[in-house]
């Protein structure tokens, strides 16, 4: 895999660009707003709102610029290989993020709760987090807050089907792109976006159901905490993926992507399949087992 | 080893050299971004150093004289966070940005704009960390985070608003490190000059490959943990609270799953610089190139599975303690291979002792002490005695000042003439080395003794029996701090001074590598046409 650049094509080094520092400014404002808001300083809404606007604007402009550069043909094979490696390692870091959240789930379920239960039976330390605490999963909630869990074979199973189908439709779109069937590309992308949106709608419904009917909230002990952080961050990733798919669809409608060169499309499908796989793990370990 | 064609001097250079503030704010050039990293890291090294002087001023004599206990807690916390995240990591990343494209014959980093984003996330993170002090002056909050840099629950759950700013800062730092790591990995994988196979890549670049892999493998875990800390603090979750079935020890696991590899993230880049320096001033090729590459890989893998040796006193099961003890001791094997190769490089060389060489040798000695005292602490039974004492403080300062910081000084002096085109004052450099070496030992040797005598760490006051050694340690700290001004002066007069000897392209008589085939300082764009490596 020795990297030989194209002989007539020096590696493209972009001119000075305002987007990176603007994006940093946006992230800073978002962080500042968050830190102020969680401490009940209403002034935090200002940096938060400004940061969100700046984030959206900068990302649009930055990616727009990259799309323009792609169209002008400054990217050769070596540049594209950089993008591939870059996206791959980015997804690897995302994988670690979710793996840590699963690690937290396994630790709480298999180590923390049994360990806490072992204290209740010791004469010298009759510690118990709440009355009648036992080493079961779901772990029950802090005192006085009973809750029910989301049944796996209802909405979650339907959502599994939806996400698996969306993986198929995006692959169908990819096949269409490679074969030069633009109609199939656009239809496949549109279907995938619809399925993603449907998944999100059902997920929002499920969250509100959990909060209003089941009594399952962030406050419901470690079960509620792990449930919502895992499904919540997955939902956030589906949202980001859906936005990215929409951008790809817009580009496809404008005639971008050739059967041979379409890295942006591929990157988004990688991301989408990654989110898909995370969901399968979620379904098995959060909802089912 | 290699020949460079005339591509080094780029004919269009004068047309696209950006000017003014835009050159820095909007930078896409790896040398400019690397320079910004180095300037920011050096600035933060002095900020962290000032905080250290505050700590030692308080500890110079018994009784509370300089700081309140609350302020002391905040100062030690920010000292740790600044030194690790805002000083040493940016300095090693700056070297990577500046040097790796030169070493592997690349025109620039693979993703130049991403590169700039990675840098510009750092100053906001530093601002967020200290902003609570400013807010306190306005009467808001209780100052910045006061939990120690490990941010252990439940203290971090109960701490004031400063903790939220710190956790958000950690998120920004994580984003920055992940982006920088992706960029460095892609650069080494994809931008090497023709003929430069992976097993010809200079050791510094190799050390950063492993560092970047480690950062990608562990920093997201700390980011996830920081988010959980924020939800525990404000959204009613119980991840780290037994009251809801959670466990504060889980945070320790998350933190050290990141935190132990972090030690090697700080260490490896300078362990990668060391063979270059030792080989240059011994006028011998690097001994055991392949062994060092494999050692880097082994250290990388093993550092991920030894984290809980930081938690022997946290109440883990005995079986876990034994596993983490043995795996920790095992990691000393690849580290010992590195030491062996360093000695092998020196063995029967025609050595001269210019400033970079002095710092490299100082690194071997001081980091050696840090490593050996680490073996003492890795014994799960003995650690019960040493753990929360100054023995531990002394140990990790030998490991982290003795290793990374000494290594960074070696790298600074070694590459400064290449970067600026002028030689620094060798005389001042030697003064800097000897005063640093002596003062460092005066600061931290007494702390081993204090620890063995039982002085607890992280406490702003102490029993009278510890007074004499603390006084010695503090006086050493003042000298150590003042000595670094010599370094600053030496660097500044090299960068901005008009006089001074011009550096040759090769700079040092025995220097090898593509970077030394370029002019000093290298032009704005280098290797636009790749060099050929045989």
HADDOCK unambig.tbl for C-alpha pairs under 7 A between the chains (distance, minus, plus):
assign (segid A and resid 2 and name CA) (segid B and resid 194 and name CA) 6.78 0.50 0.50
assign (segid A and resid 2 and name CA) (segid B and resid 197 and name CA) 6.30 0.50 0.50
assign (segid A and resid 3 and name CA) (segid B and resid 190 and name CA) 5.46 0.50 0.50
assign (segid A and resid 3 and name CA) (segid B and resid 191 and name CA) 6.26 0.50 0.50
assign (segid A and resid 3 and name CA) (segid B and resid 192 and name CA) 6.10 0.50 0.50
assign (segid A and resid 3 and name CA) (segid B and resid 194 and name CA) 6.52 0.50 0.50
assign (segid A and resid 4 and name CA) (segid B and resid 194 and name CA) 5.51 0.50 0.50
assign (segid A and resid 10 and name CA) (segid B and resid 528 and name CA) 6.50 0.50 0.50
assign (segid A and resid 10 and name CA) (segid B and resid 529 and name CA) 6.82 0.50 0.50
assign (segid A and resid 11 and name CA) (segid B and resid 107 and name CA) 6.97 0.50 0.50
assign (segid A and resid 13 and name CA) (segid B and resid 112 and name CA) 6.79 0.50 0.50
assign (segid A and resid 14 and name CA) (segid B and resid 28 and name CA) 6.65 0.50 0.50
assign (segid A and resid 15 and name CA) (segid B and resid 28 and name CA) 6.59 0.50 0.50
assign (segid A and resid 16 and name CA) (segid B and resid 23 and name CA) 6.85 0.50 0.50
assign (segid A and resid 16 and name CA) (segid B and resid 26 and name CA) 4.83 0.50 0.50
assign (segid A and resid 16 and name CA) (segid B and resid 27 and name CA) 5.04 0.50 0.50
assign (segid A and resid 16 and name CA) (segid B and resid 28 and name CA) 5.32 0.50 0.50
assign (segid A and resid 17 and name CA) (segid B and resid 26 and name CA) 4.71 0.50 0.50
assign (segid A and resid 17 and name CA) (segid B and resid 27 and name CA) 6.70 0.50 0.50
assign (segid A and resid 18 and name CA) (segid B and resid 26 and name CA) 4.97 0.50 0.50
assign (segid A and resid 20 and name CA) (segid B and resid 113 and name CA) 6.28 0.50 0.50
assign (segid A and resid 20 and name CA) (segid B and resid 114 and name CA) 6.86 0.50 0.50
assign (segid A and resid 20 and name CA) (segid B and resid 116 and name CA) 6.00 0.50 0.50
assign (segid A and resid 20 and name CA) (segid B and resid 117 and name CA) 4.40 0.50 0.50
assign (segid A and resid 21 and name CA) (segid B and resid 25 and name CA) 6.70 0.50 0.50
assign (segid A and resid 21 and name CA) (segid B and resid 26 and name CA) 6.90 0.50 0.50
assign (segid A and resid 21 and name CA) (segid B and resid 117 and name CA) 6.01 0.50 0.50
assign (segid A and resid 21 and name CA) (segid B and resid 120 and name CA) 5.84 0.50 0.50
assign (segid A and resid 24 and name CA) (segid B and resid 117 and name CA) 6.40 0.50 0.50
assign (segid A and resid 24 and name CA) (segid B and resid 120 and name CA) 5.93 0.50 0.50
assign (segid A and resid 24 and name CA) (segid B and resid 121 and name CA) 5.27 0.50 0.50
assign (segid A and resid 28 and name CA) (segid B and resid 124 and name CA) 5.82 0.50 0.50
assign (segid A and resid 31 and name CA) (segid B and resid 168 and name CA) 5.81 0.50 0.50
assign (segid A and resid 35 and name CA) (segid B and resid 164 and name CA) 5.46 0.50 0.50
assign (segid A and resid 35 and name CA) (segid B and resid 165 and name CA) 5.51 0.50 0.50
assign (segid A and resid 35 and name CA) (segid B and resid 168 and name CA) 7.00 0.50 0.50
assign (segid A and resid 38 and name CA) (segid B and resid 234 and name CA) 6.33 0.50 0.50
assign (segid A and resid 39 and name CA) (segid B and resid 161 and name CA) 6.38 0.50 0.50
assign (segid A and resid 82 and name CA) (segid B and resid 110 and name CA) 6.15 0.50 0.50
assign (segid A and resid 82 and name CA) (segid B and resid 186 and name CA) 6.00 0.50 0.50
assign (segid A and resid 82 and name CA) (segid B and resid 190 and name CA) 6.42 0.50 0.50
assign (segid A and resid 85 and name CA) (segid B and resid 186 and name CA) 5.91 0.50 0.50
assign (segid A and resid 86 and name CA) (segid B and resid 182 and name CA) 5.93 0.50 0.50
assign (segid A and resid 86 and name CA) (segid B and resid 183 and name CA) 6.98 0.50 0.50
assign (segid A and resid 86 and name CA) (segid B and resid 186 and name CA) 6.25 0.50 0.50
assign (segid A and resid 89 and name CA) (segid B and resid 182 and name CA) 6.05 0.50 0.50
assign (segid A and resid 90 and name CA) (segid B and resid 182 and name CA) 6.94 0.50 0.50
assign (segid A and resid 93 and name CA) (segid B and resid 216 and name CA) 5.24 0.50 0.50
assign (segid A and resid 93 and name CA) (segid B and resid 217 and name CA) 6.52 0.50 0.50
assign (segid A and resid 93 and name CA) (segid B and resid 220 and name CA) 6.33 0.50 0.50
assign (segid A and resid 96 and name CA) (segid B and resid 217 and name CA) 6.17 0.50 0.50
assign (segid A and resid 96 and name CA) (segid B and resid 220 and name CA) 5.98 0.50 0.50
assign (segid A and resid 96 and name CA) (segid B and resid 221 and name CA) 6.52 0.50 0.50
assign (segid A and resid 97 and name CA) (segid B and resid 220 and name CA) 4.81 0.50 0.50
assign (segid A and resid 97 and name CA) (segid B and resid 221 and name CA) 5.48 0.50 0.50
assign (segid A and resid 97 and name CA) (segid B and resid 224 and name CA) 6.19 0.50 0.50
assign (segid A and resid 100 and name CA) (segid B and resid 221 and name CA) 5.32 0.50 0.50
assign (segid A and resid 100 and name CA) (segid B and resid 224 and name CA) 6.92 0.50 0.50
assign (segid A and resid 101 and name CA) (segid B and resid 224 and name CA) 6.92 0.50 0.50
assign (segid A and resid 108 and name CA) (segid B and resid 246 and name CA) 6.12 0.50 0.50
assign (segid A and resid 112 and name CA) (segid B and resid 245 and name CA) 6.99 0.50 0.50
assign (segid A and resid 112 and name CA) (segid B and resid 246 and name CA) 6.12 0.50 0.50
assign (segid A and resid 112 and name CA) (segid B and resid 247 and name CA) 5.84 0.50 0.50
assign (segid A and resid 113 and name CA) (segid B and resid 245 and name CA) 5.76 0.50 0.50
assign (segid A and resid 129 and name CA) (segid B and resid 242 and name CA) 6.52 0.50 0.50
assign (segid A and resid 129 and name CA) (segid B and resid 243 and name CA) 4.94 0.50 0.50
assign (segid A and resid 129 and name CA) (segid B and resid 244 and name CA) 6.70 0.50 0.50
assign (segid A and resid 129 and name CA) (segid B and resid 245 and name CA) 6.86 0.50 0.50
assign (segid A and resid 139 and name CA) (segid B and resid 245 and name CA) 6.98 0.50 0.50
assign (segid A and resid 141 and name CA) (segid B and resid 244 and name CA) 6.40 0.50 0.50
assign (segid A and resid 142 and name CA) (segid B and resid 243 and name CA) 6.70 0.50 0.50
assign (segid A and resid 142 and name CA) (segid B and resid 244 and name CA) 5.16 0.50 0.50
assign (segid A and resid 218 and name CA) (segid B and resid 235 and name CA) 6.95 0.50 0.50
assign (segid A and resid 218 and name CA) (segid B and resid 236 and name CA) 6.10 0.50 0.50
assign (segid A and resid 218 and name CA) (segid B and resid 237 and name CA) 5.40 0.50 0.50
assign (segid A and resid 219 and name CA) (segid B and resid 236 and name CA) 4.90 0.50 0.50
assign (segid A and resid 219 and name CA) (segid B and resid 237 and name CA) 5.24 0.50 0.50
assign (segid A and resid 221 and name CA) (segid B and resid 237 and name CA) 6.52 0.50 0.50
assign (segid A and resid 221 and name CA) (segid B and resid 238 and name CA) 5.55 0.50 0.50
assign (segid A and resid 221 and name CA) (segid B and resid 244 and name CA) 4.15 0.50 0.50
assign (segid A and resid 221 and name CA) (segid B and resid 245 and name CA) 5.92 0.50 0.50
assign (segid A and resid 222 and name CA) (segid B and resid 237 and name CA) 6.98 0.50 0.50
assign (segid A and resid 222 and name CA) (segid B and resid 238 and name CA) 5.47 0.50 0.50
assign (segid A and resid 222 and name CA) (segid B and resid 239 and name CA) 5.83 0.50 0.50
assign (segid A and resid 222 and name CA) (segid B and resid 244 and name CA) 5.98 0.50 0.50
assign (segid A and resid 222 and name CA) (segid B and resid 245 and name CA) 5.62 0.50 0.50
assign (segid A and resid 222 and name CA) (segid B and resid 246 and name CA) 5.61 0.50 0.50
assign (segid A and resid 225 and name CA) (segid B and resid 237 and name CA) 5.18 0.50 0.50
assign (segid A and resid 225 and name CA) (segid B and resid 238 and name CA) 6.53 0.50 0.50
assign (segid A and resid 225 and name CA) (segid B and resid 239 and name CA) 6.70 0.50 0.50
